Amino acid sequence: MDQGGAAPVFSARAETDGDHVRVVVSGEVDMATADTMLQTVLREPAGRVTLDLLAVTFFDSAAIHAVAQLSRRYPDALTVLPSRQVRRVLEISGLADQAWVAPA
């Protein structure tokens, strides 16, 4: 049944600059899309990773798990730029003070 609204659109695209990869994610990151976000990062060889989540509107436990995997794979080389919604989820889960979370 059509509720009159468009379905949320998910996208994840990688931009590389030398050994730095920036993955720009938009839309909802959930159990259906979190692995795509993760694989988009892992697809590119990188010494440094920026995960740009500024356009993410929903972030669930599968998304948290994917980011936790990235933090283990890229210790001291991961930066996450959270949207307001993502930051709130990270705060609730106790992860907002991790070194990889960019300050507000």
ZINOR-V667361 format. One record per run of one state. SS is the DSSP state (h for helix, s for strand, l for the rest). FROM is the first residue (numbers start at 0). LEN is the number of residues. If there is no record, write none. Layout:
{{SS:FROM:LEN} {SS:FROM:LEN}}
//
This chain:
{{l:0:10} {s:10:7} {l:17:2} {s:19:10} {l:29:4} {h:33:9} {l:42:5} {s:47:12} {l:59:1} {h:60:13} {l:73:4} {s:77:5} {l:82:1} {h:83:9} {l:92:8} {s:100:1} {l:101:3}}
//
